[in-house]
Amino acid sequence: MEISIIGLPKSGKTTIFNALTRGRAEVTAYAPTTLAPNVGVSKVPELRLQALAKIFQPKKITPAEVKYVDIAGIAKGFGKSEGISGQFLNYVSNADALLQVVRAFEDENIPHIEGSIDPKRDIATMDLELIFSDLAMIERRLERLEVSLKDPKPSERDPHMREQALLQKIKSGLDKDIPIWQQGLTTEEIKSLASYQFLTAKPMLVVINIGENQLAQAPSLEVKMRSAYSHPQFEIAALCGKLEMELTQLNDAEAEEFRNALGLPEPALDRIIRLSYQLLGLISFFTTVSAELKAWTIPKGTTALKAAGKIHSDIEKGFIRAEVVSFHDLDRCGSLAEARKQGLLRLEGKTYIVQDGDIITFLFNI
């Protein structure tokens, strides 16, 4: 899973990046002179791995990972003339989701670029920048389609006309400042847009970056903001980036002590990853091969065949069957032998839909 961190200048993006990756990227109040991003990888917190390790006693434990890419701040009007392009577009287009940092903290030493704090205004500003990018992409594609449809090949005419109609429909919404994820597209329409990597079609996790003196207000702020942006592809989390970054520099025991004193239920990383999984519709399954216990991330609804391909294409090609036991059953039984004895270790075929927490052994022949 790859998540790009975006936001207006001086919103605290790099502070959030450091909090999520235990990074030490330079935090500055001044706009960077390069678009080169900060890149970090975080291990996905997974308590089930600890329980499984007691059962399997593996030599190696490999959790799933999330890659965070901290993009330079986007100034207002950045993509207005021709859309966001070049390096920036390359970085964000590959992301599975966007994490937008929106400033809510006050700091007289770091004046807001608009002169005042207004999270809703800043979200709307960022929406416009992403909309400009998508519009530029659509307009270029519509121009090419128009040329192609002047003398189309018989096999291309209908597909091109359907694509043209869909892009015109989306463009109409974008012209009214409506992001693609808010346009009520069908599942089939969304699938057909996958190759475009439109920015306003990507799931959005908005992190409201509050000050330490606003911690008590975080829950009510989330409720207020969530009610204004209720949508399956949109999620809100309020946290103090500066505090979370500082806590990652402490050892685990000290950090937990401070969190308890401040009434913080969990680290920012744990919560952001959990929300990201929910936003993207992801689940985890586990394998134990060659004394390695490993967690894998897949979309909900993935078949056993496609889950096998996640590990290696040869396993997918030579798939025979999958031995499956749920985490709940294995944890209760305490061993694979006992799970098998109780009839809880199942043999499943290619079309089996993998469930969150499944422990799977794939049998295959190359």
C-alpha positions in Angstrom: 0.0 0.0 0.0 1.4 3.4 -1.0 0.0 6.7 0.4 1.0 10.1 -0.8 0.9 12.9 1.8 -0.3 16.2 0.3 -1.4 19.5 1.7 -1.0 23.3 1.5 2.4 24.8 2.5 2.9 25.1 6.3 0.2 22.6 7.1 2.6 20.2 8.9 2.8 17.5 6.3 6.4 16.5 7.0 5.7 16.5 10.7 2.9 14.0 10.1 5.2 12.0 7.8 7.8 11.8 10.6 5.1 10.7 13.0 4.0 7.9 10.7 7.4 6.6 9.7 9.5 7.4 12.9 11.4 9.6 10.4 13.6 12.5 11.0 13.0 14.5 7.8 13.7 18.2 8.1 10.7 20.2 9.3 10.8 23.8 8.0 8.3 26.6 8.0 9.6 27.6 4.5 8.5 26.3 1.2 11.0 23.7 -0.2 13.0 24.6 -3.4 12.5 21.1 -4.8 9.6 18.7 -5.5 11.7 15.7 -4.4 9.6 13.9 -1.7 10.4 12.3 1.6 9.8 8.6 1.4 9.4 6.2 4.3 8.1 2.7 5.0 6.1 1.7 8.1 5.4 -1.7 9.4 1.7 -2.4 9.8 0.9 -3.0 13.5 -0.7 -6.5 13.7 -1.4 -8.0 17.1 -2.4 -11.3 15.4 1.2 -11.8 14.3 2.3 -11.9 17.9 -0.3 -14.6 18.7 0.6 -16.6 15.7 4.3 -16.4 16.5 3.6 -18.2 19.8 1.9 -21.0 17.9 4.4 -21.4 15.0 7.6 -20.3 16.6 9.0 -18.9 13.3 12.6 -17.8 12.8 11.4 -14.7 11.0 8.3 -12.5 11.3 7.4 -10.2 8.3 4.6 -7.7 8.8 2.9 -5.9 5.9 4.2 -2.5 5.0 2.9 0.9 4.1 4.9 3.3 2.0 4.4 7.0 2.7 5.5 9.7 0.2 5.6 13.2 1.6 5.0 15.6 -1.4 6.1 19.3 -1.3 3.3 21.7 -0.3 0.9 22.8 -3.1 0.5 26.5 -3.3 -2.9 27.9 -4.3 -3.3 28.0 -8.1 -0.5 25.5 -8.6 -2.4 23.4 -11.2 -4.8 26.0 -12.4 -3.4 26.8 -15.8 -2.4 23.3 -17.2 -3.1 21.0 -14.3 -0.6 19.4 -11.9 2.2 17.8 -14.0 5.7 16.6 -14.0 7.3 15.2 -10.9 4.3 15.9 -8.6 1.9 14.0 -10.8 4.2 11.1 -11.1 4.4 10.8 -7.3 0.7 11.1 -6.5 -0.6 9.1 -9.5 0.9 5.9 -8.2 -0.6 6.2 -4.8 -3.4 3.9 -3.6 -4.8 6.8 -1.5 -4.1 10.4 -0.6 -3.5 11.6 2.9 -4.3 15.3 3.0 -2.9 17.3 6.0 -5.1 20.2 6.9 -3.9 22.8 9.4 -6.0 23.6 12.5 -3.2 24.6 14.9 -2.3 28.2 15.6 1.3 29.4 15.6 2.2 33.0 15.2 5.7 32.0 14.1 4.3 30.1 11.1 1.5 32.2 9.6 -1.0 30.4 7.5 -0.7 31.2 3.8 -4.3 32.5 3.7 -3.8 34.5 6.9 -6.3 32.5 9.0 -7.1 29.0 10.1 -10.1 27.4 8.2 -9.9 23.7 7.6 -13.0 23.5 5.4 -11.6 26.3 3.2 -8.3 24.5 2.9 -9.9 21.2 1.9 -11.9 23.0 -0.8 -8.7 24.7 -2.0 -6.9 21.3 -2.3 -10.0 19.8 -4.1 -9.7 22.6 -6.7 -6.0 21.9 -7.3 -6.7 18.2 -7.8 -9.7 19.0 -10.0 -7.6 21.2 -12.2 -5.2 18.3 -12.7 -8.0 15.8 -13.6 -9.7 18.3 -16.0 -6.4 18.8 -17.9 -6.0 15.1 -18.2 -9.6 14.6 -19.5 -9.3 17.5 -22.0 -6.2 16.0 -23.5 -7.8 12.6 -23.8 -11.0 14.0 -25.3 -9.0 15.8 -27.9 -7.3 12.5 -28.9 -10.6 10.6 -28.9 -12.2 13.3 -31.2 -9.4 12.7 -33.7 -9.7 8.9 -33.5 -13.5 9.0 -34.0 -13.2 11.0 -37.3 -12.1 7.8 -39.0 -12.3 5.0 -36.4 -11.5 1.3 -36.9 -14.8 -0.7 -36.6 -13.6 -2.5 -33.5 -12.7 0.8 -31.8 -15.7 2.9 -32.5 -18.0 1.7 -29.8 -15.4 1.5 -27.0 -14.1 5.0 -27.9 -17.7 6.4 -27.9 -18.4 4.9 -24.5 -15.1 6.3 -23.1 -15.9 9.7 -24.6 -19.4 9.8 -23.0 -18.0 8.8 -19.6 -15.2 11.4 -19.7 -17.7 14.1 -20.8 -20.0 13.1 -17.9 -17.1 13.3 -15.4 -15.8 16.6 -16.9 -19.3 18.1 -16.4 -19.1 17.3 -12.7 -15.5 18.6 -12.4 -16.5 21.8 -14.1 -18.9 22.3 -11.2 -16.1 21.6 -8.7 -17.3 18.2 -7.8 -14.5 15.6 -7.2 -14.9 12.3 -9.1 -15.4 10.4 -5.8 -18.5 12.5 -5.1 -20.1 12.1 -8.5 -22.0 8.8 -7.8 -20.4 6.7 -10.5 -21.3 3.1 -10.8 -18.8 0.3 -9.9 -18.4 -0.5 -13.6 -17.6 3.2 -14.4 -15.1 3.4 -11.6 -13.3 0.2 -12.8 -13.1 1.7 -16.4 -11.3 4.7 -15.0 -8.6 2.8 -13.1 -6.0 3.3 -15.8 -6.3 7.1 -15.7 -5.2 7.4 -12.1 -7.4 10.5 -11.6 -6.5 12.3 -8.4 -10.0 13.1 -7.3 -11.1 9.5 -7.8 -8.6 8.3 -5.2 -9.7 7.6 -1.6 -8.9 10.6 0.7 -7.9 10.5 4.3 -7.9 14.0 5.7 -5.7 14.5 8.8 -6.7 17.6 10.8 -3.4 18.7 12.3 -4.3 20.2 15.7 -2.2 21.9 18.4 -1.6 20.2 21.7 -4.0 22.6 23.4 -6.7 21.2 21.1 -6.4 17.5 22.1 -9.7 17.5 24.1 -11.5 19.0 21.1 -10.3 16.3 18.6 -13.3 14.0 18.9 -15.9 16.7 18.4 -13.9 18.2 15.5 -13.8 14.9 13.8 -17.6 14.5 14.1 -18.2 18.0 12.8 -15.9 17.5 9.8 -17.1 14.0 9.1 -20.7 15.1 8.9 -19.8 17.6 6.2 -17.9 15.1 4.1 -19.7 11.8 4.7 -18.7 9.4 1.9 -17.2 5.8 1.8 -14.1 7.1 0.0 -13.5 9.9 2.5 -12.3 9.7 6.1 -11.3 12.2 8.8 -8.8 12.0 11.7 -7.7 14.7 14.0 -4.3 14.5 15.7 -1.4 16.6 16.9 1.4 16.0 14.5 4.0 17.8 16.5 3.2 15.7 19.6 3.0 12.4 17.7 6.3 13.1 16.1 8.0 13.8 19.4 6.5 10.6 20.9 8.0 8.5 18.1 11.5 9.6 19.3 10.9 8.0 22.7 11.1 4.3 23.5 7.8 2.4 23.6 7.5 2.4 27.4 8.0 6.1 27.7 5.7 6.9 24.8 2.9 4.7 26.2 3.3 6.5 29.6 3.0 9.9 28.0 0.0 8.7 25.9 -1.8 7.5 29.0 -1.1 10.8 30.8 -2.5 12.7 27.8 -5.5 10.4 27.3 -4.4 9.3 23.8 -5.8 5.8 23.1 -3.3 4.7 20.4 -0.3 5.9 18.3 -1.1 8.0 15.2 0.5 5.3 13.0 -1.8 2.6 14.3 -4.9 4.7 13.8 -4.0 6.0 10.4 -3.1 2.6 9.0 -6.4 1.2 10.4 -8.4 4.0 8.8 -6.4 3.5 5.5 -7.3 -0.2 5.5 -11.0 0.6 6.0 -10.9 3.4 3.4 -9.3 1.1 0.8 -11.3 -2.0 1.7 -8.2 -4.1 2.6 -7.8 -7.2 4.7 -4.8 -9.3 5.9 -4.1 -13.0 5.5 -1.1 -14.9 6.8 1.3 -17.6 5.6 4.0 -19.7 7.3 6.6 -21.0 4.8 10.3 -21.9 5.4 10.0 -20.8 9.1 8.8 -17.4 8.1 5.5 -16.0 9.4 4.3 -13.3 7.0 1.3 -10.9 6.7 -0.1 -10.1 3.3 -2.5 -7.3 2.3 -5.3 -7.8 -0.3 -8.6 -6.2 -1.1 -11.8 -7.6 0.4 -13.4 -10.1 -2.0 -10.1 -11.5 -3.3 -10.2 -15.2 -4.4 -7.7 -17.8 -3.1 -6.3 -17.9 -6.7 -5.5 -14.2 -6.7 -4.2 -14.2 -3.2 -1.8 -16.9 -4.3 -0.6 -14.6 -7.1 0.1 -11.9 -4.5 2.8 -14.2 -3.1 4.2 -15.4 -6.5 2.8 -15.7 -10.0 4.0 -19.3 -10.2 1.8 -20.2 -7.2 -1.2 -18.7 -9.0 -0.4 -20.5 -12.3 0.1 -23.9 -10.6 -2.6 -23.5 -8.0 -4.1 -26.8 -6.8 -5.9 -25.9 -3.6 -5.5 -23.9 -0.4 -5.4 -25.2 3.2 -7.2 -22.6 5.3 -7.9 -22.0 9.0 -9.3 -18.8 10.5 -7.2 -16.9 13.0 -10.0 -17.2 15.6 -10.1 -20.9 15.3 -6.4 -21.4 15.3 -5.9 -19.1 18.3 -8.5 -21.0 20.2 -7.1 -24.4 19.3 -3.5 -23.5 19.9 -2.0 -25.6 17.1 -2.6 -26.7 13.5 -2.8 -30.3 14.7 -5.6 -29.5 17.0 -7.4 -27.4 14.4 -7.2 -30.3 12.0 -8.4 -32.7 14.6 -11.5 -30.5 15.2 -12.1 -30.3 11.4 -11.4 -26.5 11.3 -8.5 -26.8 8.8 -10.4 -26.6 5.4 -9.4 -27.4 1.8 -10.6 -24.6 -0.5 -10.5 -24.1 -4.2 -9.6 -21.3 -6.6 -12.9 -19.4 -6.1 -12.8 -19.3 -2.3 -13.1 -15.7 -1.0 -10.2 -15.1 1.4 -11.4 -13.7 4.8 -9.6 -11.3 7.1 -7.3 -13.3 9.4 -7.1 -16.5 7.3 -3.9 -18.5 7.7 -3.3 -20.1 4.3 -1.0 -22.8 2.9 -1.1 -22.9 -0.9 -0.6 -26.2 -2.6 0.6 -25.8 -6.2 2.5 -27.6 -9.0 4.8 -25.8 -11.5 
